[in-house]
Amino acid sequence: MGGEATARDGRRLRLHVRGAVQGVGFRPYVYGLATRYRLGGFVANDSHGVVIEVEGERASDFVAALPLEKPPLARIDEISVQLVGAVASDGFHIRGSEQGRVSTRIVADAATCEECLRELFDPASRFYRYPFINCTHCGPRYTIAERLPYDRATTAMKRFAMCKACAGDYADPDSRRFHAEAIACPQCGPQLSHGIAEIAAAIAVGRIVAIKGLGGYQLLCDARDDEAVARLRQRKHRDQKPFAVMVASRDDVGGIADASAAELALLETTARPIVLMTSHRRLAGAIAPKLSRIGVMLPLAPIHHLIFEVLNTAHQRPGESWAIVATSANPGGEPLLIDNHEAELRLSGIADLVVTHDRDIVTRADDSVAMVVAGRTQFIRRARGYVPEPVRLPRTVPPILAVGGALKSTVTVMRGNEAFVSQHIGDLDTAEGFRFFEETVSHLLSTLDVEPVVVAHDLHPNMASTHFAEASGRRPIAVQHHHAHAASVMAEHGVTGAALALVLDGFGHGSDGGNWGGELLLCEGATFRRLGHLAPMKMAGGDRAAREPWRMAASALHELARGNAIATRFAAQPQAARLHVLLDQPGVPVTTSAGRLFDAAAGLLGLCQVQSYEGEAAMKLEARVRAPCSMKDGWSIEDGMLSLFPLLARLAAEDIDPVEGAGLFHGTLAVACVDWIGRAARETGVTTVALSGGCFLNAILSSEIERGCIAAGLLPLLPRQLPPNDGGLSLGQAWIAALRLEQSGLEGTA
């Protein structure tokens, strides 16, 4: 808290509060606090956050109490205090918002609070069974906000004029809806196109229902109905990729999954993410085929609570509670649908019932996905409920835009000492995906009122995001893919000195133009040095090998001088007979990718020959692990290159059990990586290690390498606020760009 000003001399205090303080009931909270201390003055939103002026005998007590009792969704970063001239105010007032250059932020959407839930099911409440009930403690925020300051006139609620009762609550300092910008009721607010009873009845008889949720359309169906789930897969063209499941309350989780206390606590946070937990396999078999974990979520919006209430009363199931599939309505892997007309058009062939409403979604946001690893939250996808909460940086940097990669894309805007990482955008390989990317860049820059001085992008010359950066009219800064992965972790943890980095992922364009993906780096300042890499493997068929793990398994056999076994081992694959010859040809692409190493192992163990979604082979390999164990002499390290071919030779044996092989692969890879890092630490004297890349979504590998590093006296750092996959790439790009600007003397002010 800045300033030592007091008001004991009868003068007035002006406070500026920065942070997530708009749209969270902060002004009503300030009003109540000032009234309690009998102070005169006012509170208003401004472009920096909230401005407060108070005068009276207990003004200093007010300043001391301000950060202690803040509303649940508020986040205070800084409070500055200065003395100003006395005005002799007549009472304390809430003023309209003041305009100016924006340096505050909107908060993330929040799940329905307990108070609103009580009113939702209270027949005496005017909000009884109203699907859009909300207050200053919950409801939509980022997804309905057009710009700052956060006022009703700058949100999707501007078209809904408040009725007398809502206007009364909005103006009543004693109401929980005092200045709740999204306030609405059945008389004046948004309406659903179909009744809750009709929606629940459709789900109960096995139909697929699309509903307009907080951040976009969702597809729902009965998670215990094999035919309904199979039909959803067939219509959505989603062969194997797992679906998330929603249950009514934490009491129902135990019926479908084995959840730890930490997983249950994460489920119940206001962000309401999908949380991965061990499955009991009591739902339709097609929910998460051949996987050991299932994604579980709790209701986040009033409509979800209402649907479950009807299902569990009018459509009761003896001895079991309802569970419903809740998956994104994004045909063909495109961005989430948010427009009513487009949803009715595009979802007519998928959903039997499409439920719309008349409150617009300004910014689409998928459900966030997370898991608990070693007692800590690990993001898989960061979106609704967390965005746009910023990552605090070690120091203030110039305004920068970073545009991420090509898959699981995000963008980052840096302003001051904060990095705002966008919601999950997804893949940029479709026109719709790239349009969503452009929308996200525009909205984030506009909302934050930032004009970037540079645009950071991936080193790969042919990515859509690279082309965007080069055509932006601003100075582009290219950042090598794995360096960006490492820098993302370093920026989040505030590492300003040198660090080692182990980056394990599927693909990244190397500084030498090669196909990298299993890298050991030394990072210092804005530069890095490649200390080592995984032993290269041939990719027969080029990019096809990334989709067909049997090809990587064949490559391993060829390297082990067992190429003549390829045709019989993979007889079901039409190309298998000629692959041995193809692998002997010059010019076959090679990769150091850890992702392809996982594919080779899964292919050798017969767990996945052809992938229907990214990471399928690695996920099915992880699902088979009962206890990781290491193989003696299962790896070698020479001139910085880590080879796991001795391990692959064991996995290639005809007599190995897949469960044994999966445990051996995970345990040996983890021990080998720790050995590799340890040698580099001894050679360089650097003991801080950033661990990143999509392979660190593997909970077993992540926890084993972290534990091994600690035992070796090293300081391992994993991503905590962002995913380790390409969802965190843009933060690393932006941080490297900031460091390069510093080095070149082009520092600016945010």
Sequence and secondary structure as in RCSB ss.txt:
>XXXX:A:sequence
MGGEATARDGRRLRLHVRGAVQGVGFRPYVYGLATRYRLGGFVANDSHGVVIEVEGERASDFVAALPLEKPPLAR
IDEISVQLVGAVASDGFHIRGSEQGRVSTRIVADAATCEECLRELFDPASRFYRYPFINCTHCGPRYTIAERLPY
DRATTAMKRFAMCKACAGDYADPDSRRFHAEAIACPQCGPQLSHGIAEIAAAIAVGRIVAIKGLGGYQLLCDARD
DEAVARLRQRKHRDQKPFAVMVASRDDVGGIADASAAELALLETTARPIVLMTSHRRLAGAIAPKLSRIGVMLPL
APIHHLIFEVLNTAHQRPGESWAIVATSANPGGEPLLIDNHEAELRLSGIADLVVTHDRDIVTRADDSVAMVVAG
RTQFIRRARGYVPEPVRLPRTVPPILAVGGALKSTVTVMRGNEAFVSQHIGDLDTAEGFRFFEETVSHLLSTLDV
EPVVVAHDLHPNMASTHFAEASGRRPIAVQHHHAHAASVMAEHGVTGAALALVLDGFGHGSDGGNWGGELLLCEG
ATFRRLGHLAPMKMAGGDRAAREPWRMAASALHELARGNAIATRFAAQPQAARLHVLLDQPGVPVTTSAGRLFDA
AAGLLGLCQVQSYEGEAAMKLEARVRAPCSMKDGWSIEDGMLSLFPLLARLAAEDIDPVEGAGLFHGTLAVACVD
WIGRAARETGVTTVALSGGCFLNAILSSEIERGCIAAGLLPLLPRQLPPNDGGLSLGQAWIAALRLEQSGLEGTA
>XXXX:A:secstr
 B     TTS EEEEEEEEE BSSSHHHHHHHHHHHTT EEEEEEETTEEEEEEESTTHHHHHHHTTTS  TT E
EEEEEEEEE     SSEEE     SS    B   B   HHHHHHHT TTSTTTT TT  BTTBB SGGGB SSS 
 GGGBGGGGS   HHHHHHHH TTSTTTT TT   TTTS  BSS HHHHHHHHHTT  EEEE SSSEEEEEETT 
HHHHHHHHHHHT SS   EEEESSGGGGGGTEE  HHHHHHHTSTT  EEEEEE   S TTSSTT SEEEEE   
SHHHHHHHHHHHHHT  TT   EEEEEE  GGG      HHHHHHHSTTT SEEE BSS  SS   B EEEEETT
EEEEEE  BTTTT  EEEEEEEEEEEE   SSSB  EEEEEEEEEE    B  SSHHHHHHHHHHHHHHHHHHT 
  SEEEEES TT HHHHHHHTSSSEEEEE HHHHHHHHHHHHHT  S EEEEEEEEEEE TTS EEEEEEEEEET
TEEEEEEEE  EE TTTTHHHH HHHHHHHHHHHTT GGGHHHHTTTSTTHHHHHHHHHSTT  EE  HHHHHHH
HHHHTTS SS SSTTHHHHHHHHT SS    TT  EEETTEEE HHHHHHHT TT  HHHHHHHHHHHHHHHHHH
HHHHHHHHH   EEEEESGGGG HHHHHHHHHHHHHTT EEE  SSS SSGGGHHHHHHHHHHHHHHHTT     
